[in-house]
Amino acid sequence: MRCCLLLLLVALQASTVLASDWLAWRGPTADNHARQGESVPTSWSETENVLWKTPVPGRGHATPIIVGDRIYLATADKTKDVQSVVAFDRQTGAEEGVIVVHDGGVDVKIHSKNTYASPTIASDGKQLYTVFVNNKAVWASAISLGGKILWQQRVGEFDPKKYPFGYGASPVVYRDVLIVANEYDGPDSGLYAFDTATGKSRWQAERPQHSSFSSPIVAKVADRDQLLISGLRQIASFDPVTGRSLWQADGTTDATCGTVVWDGDLVFASGGFPDSGTFAVRADGSGEVVWQNRVKCYEQSMLVVDGYLYAVADSGVAYCWRASDGQEMWKQRLKGPVSASPLAVGDTIMASNERGTTYVFKANPERFEELAENQWGNSSFASPVVVDDRIYLRHAKGDGADRQEFLVCIGEQ
């Protein structure tokens, strides 16, 4: 393993962290809502409202994060056997360099829809934190904003036998700990927390030995901070400081990929494999399953806006349910399949499918109200991000050997 520093460390010294930064998977409030007051176009194409586009080396499903005046993106190139972080200038999209996190050891077996760089980078505004599977193990790394690898820790073995589909869970930073999920049919299945400054272990929590792919998230529900994760036929809560189990409730399927969302003292999760279902559970430790249905949102997460739960199922059907009791308000067939998670920008929702189409519709429980159907490229697995009145998309054009990923910036021209 080696670190290929960016073009010049002098050029990549840490910039001032901005209040609008998007530092991790699910954004500044951990629920995939853009900050209040964002104003972005609802319509775009390959020629309309594109401020810039930049080729991305390699391939990945990681969502971009934004720290100061820089955008960071995890990617992997199987042909070169490397897993990396790419830095881009926030204003112009110019690539500023590549940090090679792992040189060699990129595993062979993954699902055809997965990549070797699916987890989104996390940051505390001072450092970057990556998680990659390399040499049949999960590795966590801390990287300075100037491109220097500060520490690396082998989280644990990752060598699933029954479902060798790869890895996808994004890490989460809580105070001064980095929390990583490693869930598979092996002895190291669990949640792991590391000191962000040193990389030393802070705690471990065992999980059932079975494959699941969801990212953990920390939310304040039922009057306390809870580390939430779905999958393994349960929705589970842990103390993010100690790793102590707080509660587990029946719900979800064997494997899920989406991240838990919440409203009041209710948490919501959907899956998955081998069966389907969306579940609402009370997060007070009672284990009460408040409602459930048979809708499947496997890879993508859902979205709560003003007391209503919005989802776009794998098949491309959009749903709105009343969060309190699961009452279906409406459903609307869009085009699937879907892997990216929807994003809320004020009272508007953006949802991309795997074909590069982004639907924009109102967060309106009364009826489905489409504002636009936008096409960029022909492939999209990463979720959109909105910061400072700009939309950032990781889309791709072409197929097979001709496929090229791009980081695209959408804004008013």
C-alpha positions as CSV (number, residue, x, y, z in Angstrom):
1,M,0.0,0.0,0.0
2,R,1.2,3.5,-0.8
3,C,0.0,7.0,-0.8
4,C,0.2,9.0,-4.1
5,L,0.1,12.5,-2.9
6,L,-2.0,15.1,-4.8
7,L,-0.3,17.2,-7.4
8,L,1.4,19.4,-4.7
9,L,0.7,19.2,-1.0
10,V,1.1,23.0,-0.9
11,A,-1.8,23.3,-3.3
12,L,-4.0,21.1,-1.1
13,Q,-3.5,22.5,2.3
14,A,-6.7,22.3,4.5
15,S,-9.2,24.9,3.5
16,T,-11.7,26.5,5.8
17,V,-14.6,24.3,6.6
18,L,-17.8,26.0,5.5
19,A,-21.2,25.8,7.2
20,S,-22.7,24.4,4.0
21,D,-20.3,21.5,3.6
22,W,-21.6,18.0,2.9
23,L,-19.3,15.9,5.0
24,A,-20.6,12.4,4.8
25,W,-23.2,9.9,3.5
26,R,-26.7,11.4,4.1
27,G,-25.4,14.9,4.4
28,P,-25.3,17.5,7.2
29,T,-28.4,16.4,9.1
30,A,-27.8,12.6,8.4
31,D,-31.3,12.3,6.7
32,N,-30.4,13.3,3.1
33,H,-32.0,16.8,3.3
34,A,-30.2,19.7,1.8
35,R,-29.8,22.7,4.1
36,Q,-32.6,25.1,4.2
37,G,-32.6,27.9,1.7
38,E,-31.0,26.0,-1.2
39,S,-32.2,27.1,-4.6
40,V,-31.3,24.8,-7.5
41,P,-32.7,24.2,-11.0
42,T,-35.4,21.5,-11.3
43,S,-34.6,21.0,-15.0
44,W,-31.3,20.1,-16.7
45,S,-29.8,18.1,-19.5
46,E,-26.4,17.5,-21.0
47,T,-26.5,21.0,-22.4
48,E,-28.8,22.9,-20.1
49,N,-27.8,24.2,-16.6
50,V,-24.5,22.3,-16.6
51,L,-21.9,24.5,-15.0
52,W,-19.1,22.0,-15.5
53,K,-18.4,18.3,-15.9
54,T,-15.2,16.4,-15.1
55,P,-14.2,12.8,-15.9
56,V,-13.8,10.6,-12.9
57,P,-11.0,7.9,-13.1
58,G,-12.1,4.4,-12.4
59,R,-15.5,3.5,-11.1
60,G,-17.6,3.7,-7.9
61,H,-21.0,4.3,-6.3
62,A,-19.7,6.6,-3.6
63,T,-21.5,9.9,-3.3
64,P,-19.3,13.0,-3.4
65,I,-18.5,14.9,-0.2
66,I,-17.6,18.5,0.0
67,V,-15.1,19.9,2.5
68,G,-14.2,23.6,2.2
69,D,-13.3,24.4,-1.4
70,R,-12.8,20.8,-2.4
71,I,-14.9,17.8,-3.5
72,Y,-13.7,14.3,-2.6
73,L,-14.8,11.1,-4.2
74,A,-13.9,7.5,-3.6
75,T,-13.1,5.4,-6.7
76,A,-11.4,2.2,-7.8
77,D,-9.7,1.0,-10.9
78,K,-9.7,-2.8,-11.1
79,T,-7.5,-2.9,-14.2
80,K,-4.8,-1.0,-12.2
81,D,-5.6,-2.7,-8.9
82,V,-6.0,0.5,-7.0
83,Q,-8.6,2.1,-4.7
84,S,-8.3,5.9,-4.4
85,V,-9.7,9.2,-3.4
86,V,-9.9,11.9,-6.1
87,A,-10.0,15.6,-5.2
88,F,-11.7,18.2,-7.4
89,D,-11.9,22.0,-7.2
90,R,-15.3,22.9,-5.9
91,Q,-15.8,25.9,-8.2
92,T,-14.4,24.6,-11.5
93,G,-14.5,20.8,-11.2
94,A,-10.8,20.6,-12.1
95,E,-9.2,17.4,-10.8
96,E,-6.5,18.4,-8.3
97,G,-5.0,14.9,-7.8
98,V,-5.4,11.4,-6.6
99,I,-4.6,9.8,-3.2
100,V,-4.0,6.1,-3.7
101,V,-5.3,4.4,-0.5
102,H,-4.7,0.8,-1.6
103,D,-2.3,-0.3,-4.3
104,G,-3.0,-4.0,-5.0
105,G,-5.3,-6.4,-3.2
106,V,-8.6,-5.4,-4.9
107,D,-10.8,-8.4,-4.5
108,V,-12.3,-10.2,-7.4
109,K,-15.8,-11.3,-6.5
110,I,-18.6,-8.7,-6.3
111,H,-22.1,-8.4,-7.5
112,S,-22.4,-7.1,-11.1
113,K,-24.2,-4.0,-9.7
114,N,-21.5,-3.3,-7.0
115,T,-18.1,-1.6,-7.2
116,Y,-14.9,-1.7,-5.3
117,A,-15.6,1.9,-4.2
118,S,-19.2,2.0,-3.0
119,P,-18.9,3.5,0.5
120,T,-19.0,7.2,0.7
121,I,-16.1,9.1,2.4
122,A,-16.8,10.6,5.8
123,S,-15.1,13.7,7.2
124,D,-15.1,15.7,10.4
125,G,-13.8,18.8,8.6
126,K,-10.3,18.0,9.6
127,Q,-9.6,14.6,8.1
128,L,-11.1,12.2,5.5
129,Y,-12.1,8.7,6.5
130,T,-12.4,5.9,3.9
131,V,-13.5,2.3,4.1
132,F,-12.5,-0.2,1.4
133,V,-12.4,-4.0,1.2
134,N,-8.9,-5.0,0.3
135,N,-7.1,-8.3,0.6
136,K,-10.3,-9.9,1.9
137,A,-10.6,-7.5,4.8
138,V,-12.3,-4.2,5.6
139,W,-9.8,-1.4,6.0
140,A,-10.4,2.0,7.5
141,S,-8.1,4.9,6.7
142,A,-7.7,8.5,7.9
143,I,-6.3,11.0,5.4
144,S,-5.4,14.6,5.9
145,L,-7.1,17.2,3.7
146,G,-3.6,17.7,2.1
147,G,-3.5,14.1,0.9
148,K,-1.4,12.3,3.6
149,I,-2.5,8.9,5.0
150,L,-2.4,9.4,8.7
151,W,-3.4,5.9,9.9
152,Q,-4.9,2.7,8.6
153,Q,-6.6,0.0,10.5
154,R,-7.7,-3.5,9.5
155,V,-11.2,-3.6,10.8
156,G,-11.7,-7.3,10.3
157,E,-11.8,-10.1,7.8
158,F,-14.4,-9.8,5.0
159,D,-14.7,-13.0,3.0
160,P,-18.4,-13.9,2.6
161,K,-19.0,-17.4,1.3
162,K,-22.8,-17.6,0.7
163,Y,-23.2,-14.1,-0.8
164,P,-19.9,-12.9,-2.3
165,F,-21.5,-9.6,-3.5
166,G,-18.9,-7.2,-2.1
167,Y,-19.2,-4.4,0.4
168,G,-21.1,-1.2,0.5
169,A,-21.5,0.3,4.0
170,S,-20.4,3.9,4.4
171,P,-18.7,4.9,7.7
172,V,-20.1,7.5,10.1
173,V,-18.2,9.9,12.4
174,Y,-19.7,10.6,15.8
175,R,-17.9,13.1,18.0
176,D,-14.3,11.7,18.0
177,V,-15.0,8.1,16.8
178,L,-15.3,6.6,13.4
179,I,-17.9,3.8,13.2
180,V,-17.7,1.1,10.6
181,A,-20.0,-1.8,9.8
182,N,-18.6,-5.2,8.8
183,E,-21.5,-7.6,8.4
184,Y,-21.0,-11.0,6.7
185,D,-21.1,-14.7,7.4
186,G,-17.9,-14.9,9.3
187,P,-16.4,-14.4,12.8
188,D,-15.5,-10.7,12.4
189,S,-19.1,-9.7,11.7
190,G,-19.8,-6.6,13.8
191,L,-19.7,-2.9,14.3
192,Y,-16.4,-1.3,15.1
193,A,-15.4,2.2,16.4
194,F,-12.0,3.8,16.1
195,D,-10.5,6.9,17.6
196,T,-10.4,9.5,14.8
197,A,-7.0,10.9,15.9
198,T,-5.1,7.7,16.4
199,G,-7.0,4.9,14.8
200,K,-7.0,2.9,18.0
201,S,-10.0,0.7,18.8
202,R,-12.7,2.3,21.0
203,W,-15.3,-0.4,21.0
204,Q,-16.7,-3.4,19.1
205,A,-20.3,-4.8,19.0
206,E,-21.0,-8.2,17.7
207,R,-23.5,-8.7,14.9
208,P,-25.1,-11.9,13.6
209,Q,-22.9,-13.8,11.1
210,H,-24.9,-13.1,8.0
211,S,-24.4,-10.8,5.0
212,S,-26.0,-7.4,5.0
213,F,-24.9,-4.1,3.4
214,S,-26.5,-1.2,5.2
215,S,-24.7,1.9,6.5
216,P,-25.1,2.7,10.2
217,I,-26.3,6.2,11.1
218,V,-26.5,8.3,14.3
219,A,-29.9,10.0,15.0
220,K,-31.5,11.7,17.9
221,V,-34.7,9.7,18.5
222,A,-36.7,9.0,21.6
223,D,-34.7,11.7,23.4
224,R,-31.2,10.3,22.9
225,D,-28.5,9.8,20.3
226,Q,-28.8,6.3,18.8
227,L,-26.6,4.4,16.3
228,L,-29.2,2.7,14.1
229,I,-28.7,-0.1,11.5
230,S,-31.1,-2.4,9.7
231,G,-30.8,-5.9,8.3
232,L,-30.3,-9.4,9.6
233,R,-34.1,-9.5,10.2
234,Q,-34.0,-6.7,12.8
235,I,-33.7,-3.0,13.3
236,A,-31.1,-2.4,16.0
237,S,-29.9,0.5,18.1
238,F,-26.6,0.9,19.9
239,D,-25.0,3.6,22.1
240,P,-22.6,5.4,19.7
241,V,-20.2,6.2,22.6
242,T,-19.8,2.7,24.0
243,G,-21.3,0.3,21.4
244,R,-23.7,-1.1,24.0
245,S,-26.9,-2.6,22.6
246,L,-29.9,-0.4,23.4
247,W,-32.6,-2.4,21.7
248,Q,-33.5,-4.7,18.8
249,A,-36.9,-5.0,17.1
250,D,-38.2,-7.5,14.6
251,G,-38.3,-6.1,11.1
252,T,-36.6,-6.1,7.7
253,T,-35.2,-9.0,5.8
254,D,-32.0,-10.9,6.0
255,A,-30.1,-8.3,3.9
256,T,-30.7,-4.6,3.5
257,C,-28.6,-1.9,1.8
258,G,-30.6,1.3,2.7
259,T,-29.9,3.5,5.7
260,V,-32.5,3.9,8.5
261,V,-34.6,7.1,8.5
262,W,-36.7,8.4,11.4
263,D,-39.6,10.7,12.4
264,G,-40.2,11.5,16.1
265,D,-39.8,8.3,18.0
266,L,-40.3,6.1,14.9
267,V,-37.6,4.6,12.7
268,F,-38.1,3.2,9.2
269,A,-36.2,0.6,7.2
270,S,-36.8,-1.4,4.0
271,G,-35.4,-4.5,2.3
272,G,-34.3,-6.5,0.6
273,F,-33.3,-10.1,0.3
274,P,-34.7,-12.8,0.1
275,D,-38.1,-11.3,0.8
276,S,-39.5,-7.8,0.7
277,G,-40.8,-5.3,3.2
278,T,-40.9,-1.8,4.7
279,F,-41.1,-1.5,8.5
280,A,-41.8,1.2,11.1
281,V,-40.5,0.5,14.6
282,R,-40.9,2.5,17.8
283,A,-37.4,3.5,18.9
284,D,-38.0,3.5,22.7
285,G,-36.8,0.0,23.3
286,S,-40.3,-1.5,23.4
287,G,-39.7,-3.4,20.1
288,E,-43.1,-2.4,18.8
289,V,-43.5,-2.8,15.1
290,V,-46.0,0.0,14.4
291,W,-46.7,-0.8,10.8
292,Q,-45.3,-2.7,7.8
293,N,-46.0,-3.4,4.1
294,R,-44.5,-5.5,1.3
295,V,-42.7,-2.7,-0.7
296,K,-39.1,-3.3,-1.4
297,C,-36.5,-0.6,-1.3
298,Y,-33.3,-2.7,-1.2
299,E,-30.3,-0.7,-2.3
300,Q,-31.7,2.8,-1.8
301,S,-32.7,4.6,1.4
302,M,-36.0,6.3,2.0
303,L,-36.8,9.9,2.9
304,V,-39.0,11.6,5.6
305,V,-40.4,15.0,4.9
306,D,-42.9,16.7,7.2
307,G,-44.3,13.6,8.7
308,Y,-44.5,11.6,5.5
309,L,-42.3,8.8,4.3
310,Y,-41.2,8.9,0.6
311,A,-39.6,6.0,-1.3
312,V,-38.8,4.9,-4.8
313,A,-38.9,1.1,-4.9
314,D,-36.4,-1.0,-6.8
315,S,-39.0,-1.3,-9.6
316,G,-39.2,2.4,-10.0
317,V,-42.6,3.0,-8.3
318,A,-42.6,6.0,-6.1
319,Y,-44.6,5.9,-2.9
320,C,-45.8,8.3,-0.2
321,W,-46.9,7.0,3.2
322,R,-48.1,8.7,6.3
323,A,-45.2,8.1,8.7
324,S,-47.4,7.6,11.8
325,D,-49.5,4.7,10.6
326,G,-48.2,3.7,7.1
327,Q,-51.4,4.9,5.3
328,E,-50.6,5.0,1.6
329,M,-51.2,8.5,0.2
330,W,-50.2,7.8,-3.4
331,K,-48.0,5.8,-5.6
332,Q,-46.7,6.6,-9.1
333,R,-44.9,4.4,-11.6
334,L,-41.6,5.9,-12.8
335,K,-38.8,4.1,-14.6
336,G,-36.5,1.7,-12.8
337,P,-34.4,0.1,-11.7
338,V,-33.3,2.2,-8.8
339,S,-30.2,2.2,-6.6
340,A,-29.6,5.8,-5.7
341,S,-31.3,7.4,-2.7
342,P,-33.7,10.3,-3.1
343,L,-32.7,13.8,-1.8
344,A,-34.9,16.5,-0.3
345,V,-34.3,20.1,-1.3
346,G,-36.9,22.1,0.6
347,D,-40.3,20.8,-0.6
348,T,-38.8,19.1,-3.6
349,I,-37.5,15.6,-4.0
350,M,-34.8,14.4,-6.5
351,A,-34.6,10.7,-7.3
352,S,-32.2,9.2,-9.9
353,N,-32.6,5.7,-11.5
354,E,-29.9,3.5,-12.8
355,R,-30.4,4.8,-16.3
356,G,-29.2,8.3,-15.6
357,T,-32.7,9.8,-15.3
358,T,-33.4,12.1,-12.3
359,Y,-37.0,12.7,-11.5
360,V,-37.9,15.9,-9.6
361,F,-41.3,16.0,-7.8
362,K,-42.9,17.8,-5.0
363,A,-42.9,16.4,-1.4
364,N,-46.7,16.6,-1.5
365,P,-48.7,14.0,0.3
366,E,-51.9,14.9,-1.5
367,R,-50.8,13.8,-4.9
368,F,-47.8,13.0,-7.1
369,E,-46.7,16.3,-8.7
370,E,-43.8,15.9,-11.1
371,L,-41.8,18.9,-11.9
372,A,-39.2,17.5,-14.3
373,E,-37.6,14.4,-15.8
374,N,-33.9,15.0,-16.5
375,Q,-31.4,12.9,-18.4
376,W,-27.7,13.0,-18.1
377,G,-25.7,10.1,-19.4
378,N,-27.1,6.6,-19.2
379,S,-26.0,5.3,-15.8
380,S,-26.4,6.5,-12.2
381,F,-25.9,4.7,-8.9
382,A,-24.6,7.4,-6.6
383,S,-27.1,9.7,-4.9
384,P,-27.3,13.4,-5.8
385,V,-25.9,16.1,-3.4
386,V,-26.9,19.8,-3.1
387,V,-24.6,22.4,-1.7
388,D,-24.6,26.2,-2.2
389,D,-27.3,26.2,-4.9
390,R,-25.5,23.5,-6.9
391,I,-26.4,19.9,-7.6
392,Y,-23.6,17.4,-7.8
393,L,-24.2,14.2,-9.8
394,R,-22.0,11.2,-10.3
395,H,-23.3,9.8,-13.6
396,A,-21.7,7.8,-16.4
397,K,-21.9,7.6,-20.2
398,G,-21.3,4.5,-22.3
399,D,-21.2,0.8,-21.7
400,G,-18.6,-1.9,-21.0
401,A,-15.0,-0.8,-21.8
402,D,-16.3,2.6,-23.2
403,R,-18.1,3.5,-19.9
404,Q,-16.8,6.8,-18.4
405,E,-17.9,8.3,-15.1
406,F,-18.3,12.0,-14.7
407,L,-18.8,14.4,-11.8
408,V,-21.4,16.9,-13.0
409,C,-22.3,20.3,-11.4
410,I,-25.8,21.6,-12.1
411,G,-26.8,25.2,-11.4
412,E,-28.5,28.2,-12.8
413,Q,-26.6,29.5,-15.8
